[in-house]
Each structure stands twice: as C-alpha cells, then as structure tokens.
Amino acid sequence: MLSLLLQAAGGSGLVAIGAALAVIGAGFGIGKIGSAAMEAIARQPEAKGGIQTAMIIIAALLEGVALFACVICFMAL
C-alpha cells in the first residue's frame, strides 16, 4: 500500500507516510467502534437498532475525516 501511495504522490515519501497514517488510524478507529458496538449489543440486545445507527454514523464521520486528511496530505505536494 505504501508503494502505491508513493507512486500516486510522485515520489514524496512524507506525503505517502502522512496519508498512510491517516488511513491506518481510521481503520483502527472503525475497528474499535465496531468492537464496542458488538459488546454493547451483547449486553443490551433490545437496544440493537439505536446502537447500530450510532455506529454507522460515527464510522461514516470517521471515514470522512480520514479522506479529508488524505486530501490535505496530497495537496501538500
């Protein structure tokens, strides 16, 4: 993945590392959100709908922030 980002960035390593860190951080965050949501659903199955809705909204916002971070990294060229 890092080599693909290096090629897209035109060889600038810092831009690729910044974008990779943003993507890795977003992946870790979404994983934590999913994990916490599954634990919450296991504890209170009757609240499944509300938990899933909140999980999807938070994950979408986190993906938006990660995309924005990648765009800023590539604009730094």
C-alpha positions as a printed Julia matrix, in Angstrom:
77×3 Matrix{Float64}:
   0.0    0.0    0.0
   2.84   2.36   0.83
   4.42   1.86  -2.6
   1.09   2.68  -4.26
   0.84   5.88  -2.23
   4.44   6.76  -3.12
   3.67   6.38  -6.82
   0.49   8.46  -6.53
   2.33  11.18  -4.64
   5.05  11.43  -7.24
   7.75  10.0   -5.02
   7.3   12.26  -2.0
   7.71   9.95   0.96
   6.37  12.28   3.65
   3.07  12.74   1.85
   2.66   8.99   1.5
   3.53   8.37   5.14
   1.05  11.03   6.25
  -1.73   9.56   4.14
  -0.89   6.04   5.29
  -1.02   7.1    8.94
  -4.42   8.72   8.38
  -5.77   5.54   6.77
  -4.29   3.25   9.44
  -5.68   5.46  12.2
  -9.13   5.45  10.62
  -9.05   1.67  10.25
  -8.09   1.26  13.89
 -10.83   3.67  14.97
 -13.53   1.95  12.95
 -12.42  -1.39  14.37
 -12.74  -0.03  17.9
 -16.18   1.38  17.11
 -17.35  -1.99  15.75
 -15.94  -3.83  18.74
 -17.6   -1.53  21.24
 -20.91  -1.7   19.38
 -20.89  -5.5   19.37
 -20.18  -5.55  23.12
 -23.0   -3.08  23.73
 -25.43  -5.13  21.62
 -24.41  -8.28  23.5
 -25.19  -6.57  26.81
 -28.47  -4.97  25.69
 -29.95  -6.74  22.67
 -33.12  -4.66  22.81
 -31.09  -1.5   22.02
 -29.66  -3.02  18.83
 -31.24  -0.52  16.42
 -30.01   2.58  18.19
 -26.53   1.2   18.7
 -26.19   0.2   15.05
 -27.42   3.59  13.88
 -24.94   5.43  16.09
 -22.13   3.07  15.0
 -22.8    3.67  11.29
 -22.98   7.46  11.73
 -19.74   7.59  13.73
 -17.94   5.3   11.26
 -19.08   7.46   8.32
 -17.84  10.62  10.04
 -14.52   8.95  10.8
 -14.12   7.87   7.18
 -14.83  11.44   6.09
 -12.12  12.76   8.39
  -9.65  10.18   7.06
 -10.46  11.1    3.47
 -10.06  14.78   4.31
  -6.67  14.03   5.9
  -5.53  12.17   2.79
  -6.65  15.02   0.54
  -4.71  17.51   2.67
  -1.63  15.26   2.53
  -1.77  15.12  -1.26
  -2.43  18.86  -1.53
   0.86  19.43   0.31
   2.8   18.43  -2.81
